Amino acid sequence: MGLLIAPTLALQAYSRHREFAADQRAVAVLDNPLAFARALEKIQRESELGWGLFSRVFPTRDRKTERTPIERAFASHPPTDERVSRVREAAKRVATNYEANQWHHIEIN
């Protein structure tokens, strides 16, 4: 059983790592990375409404409820809240670096 679970856990951890790397790349190439963070939040809100066709069969988790450690280990994607906070922090760093690297117009009389 362990021979099946260990590779699955490793693959899921790698998938979560790649998701964070994709988020970092999106922040680097987008003109407005905070729009990306807002899009992630909107996707999360829409997926947690619980008013879908199968909501009685597959009840959605209350947003306040944290994942259990086992759920986190087997998840292919990191929690959206964590992704949003990382994107916002990265956007702040990018904005600070962008302002620091800009040419400033100086008139010499």
HUGITA-V373815 format. One record per helix or strand. SS is the DSSP state (H for helix, E for strand). FROM is the first residue (numbers start at 1). TO is the last residue. Records with the same first field share a line. If there is no record, write none. Layout:
SS = FROM-TO, FROM-TO
This chain:
H = 2-29, 33-47, 69-74, 80-101
